[in-house]
Amino acid sequence: MVTILAIIFGLLLVFAIVRVAQIKLGLTKGPIYHYSIAMQHGLKLPDLRKNHNLRGKIKIISMTDDTCMVQSKINDTELKTTLMKDYGLDSTQVLVEEVQK
């Protein structure tokens, strides 16, 4: 009986460790999209790492003053709408384009 409980506990522990590693590495289920986010008309890109509405939805790959490459769990329309709403931008000021891997 103790052996069976030890095996079950061990399997649960392994599952928990693997799941935490998946979350930390961004390997959760669901599609991952790759986007380039660019500011237009000479605007500087806001620091997307500080955006609470995007936390957990995007992973920043690289960033310059006016362009950012991200992996995203949300589609381009939702990403652009979130950026426009959060930073008071109109559709001509921010460009979100899908990038082929």
C-alpha positions as CSV (number, residue, x, y, z in Angstrom):
1,M,0.0,0.0,0.0
2,V,2.8,2.4,0.9
3,T,4.6,1.6,-2.4
4,I,1.5,2.4,-4.4
5,L,1.0,5.7,-2.6
6,A,4.7,6.5,-3.2
7,I,4.4,5.8,-6.9
8,I,1.3,7.9,-7.2
9,F,2.9,10.8,-5.2
10,G,6.0,10.5,-7.4
11,L,4.0,10.7,-10.6
12,L,2.1,13.7,-9.4
13,L,5.3,15.4,-8.5
14,V,6.8,14.7,-11.9
15,F,3.6,16.0,-13.6
16,A,3.8,19.2,-11.5
17,I,7.4,19.8,-12.3
18,V,6.8,19.3,-16.0
19,R,3.8,21.6,-16.0
20,V,5.7,24.4,-14.2
21,A,8.5,24.1,-16.7
22,Q,6.1,24.3,-19.6
23,I,4.5,27.5,-18.2
24,K,7.9,29.1,-17.5
25,L,9.1,28.3,-21.0
26,G,5.9,29.4,-22.7
27,L,5.1,25.9,-24.0
28,T,1.4,26.0,-22.9
29,K,-1.3,24.6,-25.2
30,G,-2.8,26.7,-27.9
31,P,-1.6,28.4,-31.1
32,I,1.3,30.8,-30.8
33,Y,1.4,33.6,-33.3
34,H,4.5,35.6,-34.3
35,Y,4.0,39.4,-34.8
36,S,5.9,42.5,-35.5
37,I,4.5,45.5,-33.8
38,A,5.6,48.9,-35.2
39,M,4.8,52.5,-34.3
40,Q,4.1,54.9,-37.2
41,H,4.4,58.7,-37.6
42,G,7.6,58.8,-35.5
43,L,6.0,57.5,-32.3
44,K,8.1,55.5,-29.8
45,L,6.9,52.1,-28.9
46,P,5.6,52.0,-25.2
47,D,7.3,49.5,-22.9
48,L,5.0,46.5,-23.5
49,R,6.5,44.6,-20.6
50,K,4.6,47.0,-18.2
51,N,1.2,46.4,-19.9
52,H,-0.9,44.4,-17.5
53,N,-3.5,43.6,-20.2
54,L,-0.9,41.8,-22.3
55,R,0.9,40.0,-19.4
56,G,0.8,36.3,-20.1
57,K,-0.5,36.8,-23.6
58,I,2.7,37.9,-25.3
59,K,6.3,37.1,-25.1
60,I,8.7,39.8,-26.3
61,I,11.4,38.4,-28.5
62,S,13.2,41.6,-29.4
63,M,12.5,45.3,-29.1
64,T,13.8,48.7,-30.5
65,D,12.4,52.2,-30.0
66,D,9.7,51.8,-32.6
67,T,9.4,48.0,-33.3
68,C,8.9,44.9,-31.3
69,M,8.9,41.2,-32.2
70,V,6.5,39.1,-30.1
71,Q,5.1,35.6,-29.7
72,S,1.4,35.9,-28.9
73,K,-1.5,33.7,-27.8
74,I,-4.0,36.3,-29.2
75,N,-4.6,37.2,-32.8
76,D,-3.4,40.3,-34.5
77,T,-6.8,42.1,-34.3
78,E,-7.1,41.6,-30.6
79,L,-3.5,42.6,-30.1
80,K,-3.8,45.8,-32.1
81,T,-7.1,46.7,-30.4
82,T,-5.6,46.2,-27.0
83,L,-2.6,48.4,-27.9
84,M,-4.9,51.1,-29.3
85,K,-7.1,51.1,-26.2
86,D,-4.4,51.0,-23.6
87,Y,-2.2,53.7,-25.2
88,G,-4.9,55.9,-26.8
89,L,-3.7,55.2,-30.3
90,D,-5.7,55.2,-33.6
91,S,-5.3,52.5,-36.2
92,T,-2.9,54.5,-38.3
93,Q,-0.4,54.9,-35.4
94,V,0.3,51.2,-34.7
95,L,0.9,48.4,-37.1
96,V,0.7,44.7,-36.2
97,E,1.8,42.2,-38.8
98,E,2.2,38.5,-38.7
99,V,5.7,37.2,-39.2
100,Q,6.5,33.8,-40.7
101,K,8.7,31.6,-38.6
